[in-house]
């Protein structure tokens, strides 16, 4: 597994965890104590994306989007108990293909 993919997976976990902390606070009625680890997790997410081997931040973020979508569907299944359907998975595969093109395309210089 490539270093970039591992970073993207770790970033996705950090982002989803951070966002879920806010979801738990606002939508599930959990206490405000959820906000501190949520903010720390989102800061970790931002830091991790700076470690991706890419000459441009925008490309690193765009390629990350495909990984984030797949990780979100894994969260849907594993944390929320809702199995992704074939349309979820088809969409995620399309996004991953796009992310691969963005990140792996040969570029001059």
C-alpha positions in Angstrom: 0.0 0.0 0.0 1.4 3.4 -0.9 2.4 6.0 1.6 -0.1 8.5 0.1 -2.9 6.0 0.4 -2.1 5.3 4.1 -2.1 9.0 4.8 -5.4 9.5 3.0 -6.9 6.6 5.0 -5.7 8.1 8.3 -6.9 11.6 7.2 -10.3 10.2 6.3 -10.6 8.5 9.7 -9.6 11.7 11.5 -12.0 13.8 9.4 -15.0 11.5 9.8 -14.3 11.1 13.5 -14.1 14.9 13.9 -17.2 15.5 11.9 -19.1 12.8 13.8 -18.2 14.4 17.1 -20.0 17.5 15.9 -22.9 15.4 14.6 -23.2 13.7 18.0 -23.3 17.0 19.7 -25.8 18.7 17.5 -27.9 15.9 16.1 -27.7 13.2 18.7 -27.9 15.5 21.8 -24.5 14.5 23.2 -22.7 16.9 25.6 -20.3 19.6 24.6 -17.4 17.5 25.7 -17.6 15.9 22.2 -16.4 19.2 20.7 -12.8 19.1 22.0 -11.8 15.7 20.6 -13.8 16.6 17.4 -11.7 19.7 16.9 -8.5 17.9 17.7 -9.4 15.2 15.2 -10.2 17.8 12.5 -6.8 19.5 13.1 -5.1 16.1 12.8 -6.9 15.6 9.5 -5.6 18.9 8.1 -2.1 18.1 9.2 -2.2 14.7 7.6 -3.1 16.1 4.2 0.0 18.2 4.3 2.1 15.0 4.3 0.7 13.8 0.9 3.3 13.7 -1.8 1.8 16.3 -4.2 3.2 19.5 -5.7 -0.1 21.3 -5.3 -2.5 21.3 -2.3 -5.6 21.4 -4.6 -4.6 18.2 -6.3 -3.9 16.5 -2.9 -7.3 17.6 -1.7 -9.1 16.6 -4.9 -7.6 13.1 -4.9 -8.4 12.8 -1.2 -12.1 13.3 -2.0 -12.4 9.8 -3.5 -10.8 8.1 -0.5 -13.1 10.2 1.8 -16.2 9.0 0.0 -15.2 5.3 0.3 -14.2 5.8 4.0 -17.6 7.5 4.7 -19.4 4.5 3.3 -17.3 2.2 5.5 -18.3 4.4 8.5 -22.0 4.2 7.4 -21.7 0.4 7.5 -19.4 -0.2 10.5 -20.4 2.7 12.9 -24.0 3.3 11.9 -25.0 -0.2 11.0 -26.4 0.7 7.5 -25.0 -1.4 4.7 -24.0 0.6 1.6 -26.0 -0.4 -1.5 -24.7 -1.1 -5.0 -25.3 2.6 -5.9 -23.2 3.8 -3.0 -20.4 1.4 -4.0 -20.7 2.3 -7.7 -20.4 6.0 -7.0 -17.5 5.4 -4.7 -15.6 3.4 -7.3 -16.2 6.2 -9.9 -14.8 8.7 -7.4 -11.8 6.6 -6.6 -11.1 6.3 -10.3 -11.2 10.0 -10.7 -9.0 10.5 -7.6 -6.4 8.1 -9.1 -6.3 10.0 -12.3 -5.8 13.3 -10.5 -3.1 11.9 -8.2 -1.2 9.5 -10.5 -1.3 11.3 -13.8 2.1 12.0 -15.3 2.9 15.7 -15.1 5.8 17.6 -16.6 8.5 19.1 -14.5 
